[in-house]
């Protein structure tokens, strides 16, 4: 309420926000895409771990000692 009243009564004293530049918008888009990819990777890794725990626990035991276990390239090579 206070902010709304300040803007209503003193609008002339406040400057509008400037628009982001094109490079700044591009960085924001790329940062969001990177964050989404990270979240998706973690979600898929969790799903794979759950399925392996249920149906093929020996596969989990084989990669357990590795740092980043299932996310390492060696874990999904043929």
C-alpha positions in Angstrom: 0.0 0.0 0.0 2.8 2.4 0.9 4.5 1.9 -2.4 1.3 2.4 -4.3 0.6 5.6 -2.5 4.2 6.9 -3.0 3.9 6.3 -6.8 0.4 7.8 -6.9 1.4 11.0 -5.1 5.0 11.4 -6.1 5.2 9.9 -9.6 7.1 13.0 -10.9 9.9 12.3 -8.4 10.6 8.8 -9.7 12.4 7.8 -12.9 11.2 5.0 -15.1 13.4 1.9 -15.4 15.6 1.8 -18.4 15.2 -1.0 -20.9 17.9 -3.7 -20.9 20.3 -3.7 -23.8 20.2 -6.5 -26.4 23.4 -8.1 -25.0 21.9 -8.0 -21.5 18.7 -9.7 -22.7 20.8 -12.3 -24.6 22.8 -13.1 -21.4 19.5 -13.5 -19.4 18.1 -15.9 -22.0 21.3 -17.9 -22.1 21.5 -18.0 -18.3 17.9 -19.3 -18.1 18.6 -21.9 -20.7 21.7 -23.1 -18.8 19.7 -23.3 -15.6 16.9 -25.2 -17.2 19.5 -27.7 -18.7 21.1 -28.2 -15.3 17.7 -28.8 -13.7 16.7 -31.2 -16.4 19.9 -33.1 -16.2 19.5 -33.5 -12.4 15.9 -34.6 -12.8 16.8 -37.2 -15.4 19.7 -38.4 -13.3 17.4 -38.9 -10.3 14.9 -40.8 -12.5 17.6 -43.0 -13.9 19.0 -43.7 -10.4 15.6 -44.6 -9.1 14.9 -47.0 -12.0 18.3 -48.6 -11.7 17.9 -49.0 -8.0 14.6 -50.8 -8.6 15.5 -53.0 -11.7 19.3 -53.2 -11.9 21.0 -52.4 -8.6 24.4 -53.8 -9.8 24.7 -50.9 -12.3 24.5 -48.5 -9.4 27.1 -50.4 -7.5 29.4 -50.3 -10.4 29.4 -46.5 -10.6 29.0 -45.7 -6.9 32.8 -45.1 -6.3 33.1 -42.5 -9.1 32.6 -38.8 -8.4 29.4 -37.8 -10.3 28.6 -41.5 -10.8 25.9 -41.7 -13.4 26.7 -38.4 -14.9 30.2 -39.4 -16.0 30.7 -40.4 -19.7 32.1 -43.8 -18.7 28.7 -44.6 -17.0 26.8 -44.5 -20.2 29.3 -45.8 -22.8 28.5 -49.2 -24.3 
